[in-house]
Amino acid sequence: MAENKQPVVIINSQVPYDHLSRSVLRSIFSMRLTRWADGTPIRVFVLPDDHAIHRRFSKRTLAVFPYQLRQTWDRAVYSGTGQAPVQIKNQQLMLEAVAQTPGAIGYIVDGNRAGGVRYVVLD
């Protein structure tokens, strides 16, 4: 079932990457890396903090606890040095948002292939 599946990283199909390292993903999802190499702004989409898939993605893929991500985002927002990612309610909306937003990145566990997104392999 979905509870045991490993989340996969998805990016907008116009983003020219098939592989990303864990350290690059951490930089992206902690909102420190804000542009792709070609200069396109990175739009980060996440599920709610208490969502099981978000917790699994944080721990297994990024190797950080969800509360650590939240602290990083809050610190950037409250200090005026950055912003938090866009929070999405569920996986279907995540797929749609990433597919429709240039430079977007997110994650899902569903193995359903969808148009407009590219599935990223972790290095």
Secondary structure, DSSP 8 states (H G I E B T S, - for coil): -GGGS--EEEEETTS--SEE-HHHHHHHHTT---B-TTS-B-EEEE--TT-HHHHHIIIIII-S-HHHHHHHHHHHHHHTS----EE-SSHHHHHHHHHHSTTEEEEE------TTEEEEEE-
